[in-house]
Amino acid sequence: MKRYKMKINGQHYDTHVVEYSKLNARIIVNDVEYTIEFDKEEPAPKQQQIVLVNNTIPVAPEMKQAIGDSREVKAPIPGTIASINVKEGDIVKTGDLLFTLEAMKMESEICAPMDGTVDKIFVKDKASVQEGDVLLKLIS
């Protein structure tokens, strides 16, 4: 079989593997023959498999205004009007807060989709609304 030249603790050894199996081996070290018995192999510990889990926190979808006649502001989802932040005759700018809508224990802001004047409010505070219900009408 194979020959090896080794240096162990500063001493040189000439080795020769004569026979090798799973259970033992016969080797010659500096012209002296040895039989080596191997311990039974312990099975390697199972490696834990790493699983990548997406732990991102779900984010509520962005509230988009449901606008039929670009002057009507509609409920984007079903819920309850938690607060009305404008009154008829108020002048609003794009992005101004009009209502707070509570749905599934979350509050969502409904903002003005355009500049204008609040013409008519069709809901009252604490009213239940369905998706698409007209909440107010703006005039330019």
C-alpha positions as CSV (number, residue, x, y, z in Angstrom):
1,M,0.0,0.0,0.0
2,K,1.2,3.5,0.8
3,R,4.4,4.7,2.4
4,Y,4.6,7.8,4.6
5,K,7.5,9.7,6.1
6,M,6.4,11.4,9.3
7,K,7.8,13.6,12.0
8,I,6.2,13.3,15.4
9,N,7.6,15.4,18.3
10,G,10.8,15.9,16.4
11,Q,11.4,12.2,15.7
12,H,11.3,10.8,12.1
13,Y,9.3,7.7,11.2
14,D,9.2,5.7,8.0
15,T,5.7,4.1,7.8
16,H,4.1,1.7,5.5
17,V,0.4,0.7,5.4
18,V,0.3,-3.1,4.7
19,E,-3.4,-3.7,5.1
20,Y,-6.4,-1.5,5.9
21,S,-10.1,-2.3,6.7
22,K,-13.0,-0.8,8.6
23,L,-12.1,-2.7,11.7
24,N,-8.2,-2.7,11.7
25,A,-5.0,-1.9,9.9
26,R,-1.6,-3.5,9.7
27,I,1.2,-0.9,9.5
28,I,5.0,-1.0,9.7
29,V,6.7,1.8,11.5
30,N,10.5,1.9,11.3
31,D,10.6,-1.8,10.3
32,V,8.3,-2.8,13.2
33,E,4.9,-4.2,12.3
34,Y,1.8,-3.1,14.3
35,T,-1.9,-4.1,14.1
36,I,-4.2,-1.2,14.9
37,E,-7.8,-1.8,15.9
38,F,-10.3,1.0,15.2
39,D,-13.0,1.9,17.6
40,K,-16.5,1.6,16.2
41,E,-17.5,4.7,14.4
42,E,-20.1,6.6,16.2
43,P,-22.7,8.0,13.9
44,A,-22.2,11.6,13.3
45,P,-24.7,13.7,15.1
46,K,-27.5,14.8,12.9
47,Q,-26.9,18.3,11.7
48,Q,-29.8,20.6,12.3
49,Q,-31.3,21.8,9.1
50,I,-31.5,25.6,8.9
51,V,-34.8,26.7,7.5
52,L,-35.0,30.3,6.3
53,V,-38.3,31.7,7.5
54,N,-39.7,35.0,6.3
55,N,-40.4,36.8,9.5
56,T,-41.5,40.1,8.0
57,I,-44.4,41.8,9.7
58,P,-47.4,42.0,7.4
59,V,-48.2,45.6,6.5
60,A,-51.8,46.7,6.0
61,P,-52.4,47.6,2.3
62,E,-52.2,51.2,1.4
63,M,-55.6,52.9,1.6
64,K,-56.5,54.2,-1.8
65,Q,-59.5,56.4,-2.4
66,A,-62.3,54.8,-4.3
67,I,-63.4,57.7,-6.5
68,G,-66.3,57.3,-8.9
69,D,-66.8,60.8,-10.2
70,S,-63.4,62.2,-9.1
71,R,-65.4,64.5,-6.8
72,E,-66.9,61.7,-4.7
73,V,-64.8,60.2,-1.9
74,K,-65.9,56.6,-1.2
75,A,-65.1,54.1,1.5
76,P,-62.2,51.9,0.4
77,I,-63.1,49.1,2.7
78,P,-66.1,48.3,5.0
79,G,-65.8,49.7,8.5
80,T,-67.0,52.3,11.0
81,I,-66.5,56.1,10.8
82,A,-64.3,56.8,13.8
83,S,-64.1,60.5,13.2
84,I,-65.1,63.1,10.7
85,N,-62.4,65.8,10.4
86,V,-64.2,68.3,8.1
87,K,-67.5,70.0,7.8
88,E,-69.5,71.1,4.8
89,G,-68.1,74.3,3.3
90,D,-64.5,73.5,4.4
91,I,-61.7,74.1,1.8
92,V,-59.3,71.1,1.6
93,K,-56.1,70.4,-0.1
94,T,-54.9,67.1,-1.6
95,G,-53.9,64.8,1.2
96,D,-55.9,66.6,4.0
97,L,-57.5,64.2,6.5
98,L,-61.2,63.9,5.9
99,F,-62.2,60.8,7.9
100,T,-60.7,58.1,10.2
101,L,-62.2,54.7,9.3
102,E,-62.0,51.9,11.8
103,A,-61.8,48.4,10.3
104,M,-60.6,45.1,11.8
105,K,-59.4,47.0,15.0
106,M,-57.2,49.3,12.9
107,E,-57.7,52.9,12.1
108,S,-57.1,54.1,8.6
109,E,-57.0,57.7,7.4
110,I,-59.1,58.7,4.4
111,C,-57.6,61.8,2.8
112,A,-58.7,64.3,0.2
113,P,-57.9,63.1,-3.3
114,M,-57.9,66.6,-4.7
115,D,-58.1,70.2,-3.8
116,G,-61.7,71.5,-3.3
117,T,-64.5,72.5,-1.1
118,V,-66.6,70.0,0.9
119,D,-70.0,70.2,-0.7
120,K,-71.9,67.4,1.1
121,I,-71.1,64.9,3.8
122,F,-73.2,61.7,3.5
123,V,-72.2,59.9,6.7
124,K,-72.4,60.6,10.4
125,D,-69.8,59.8,13.1
126,K,-69.8,56.1,14.2
127,A,-71.8,55.1,11.1
128,S,-71.1,51.7,9.5
129,V,-70.1,51.9,5.9
130,Q,-69.5,49.4,3.1
131,E,-66.8,49.4,0.5
132,G,-67.8,51.9,-2.2
133,D,-70.2,53.9,-0.1
134,V,-70.0,57.6,-0.9
135,L,-68.7,59.5,2.2
136,L,-68.6,63.0,0.9
137,K,-68.6,65.1,-2.3
138,L,-66.1,67.8,-3.2
139,I,-66.5,70.7,-5.6
140,S,-63.6,72.5,-7.3
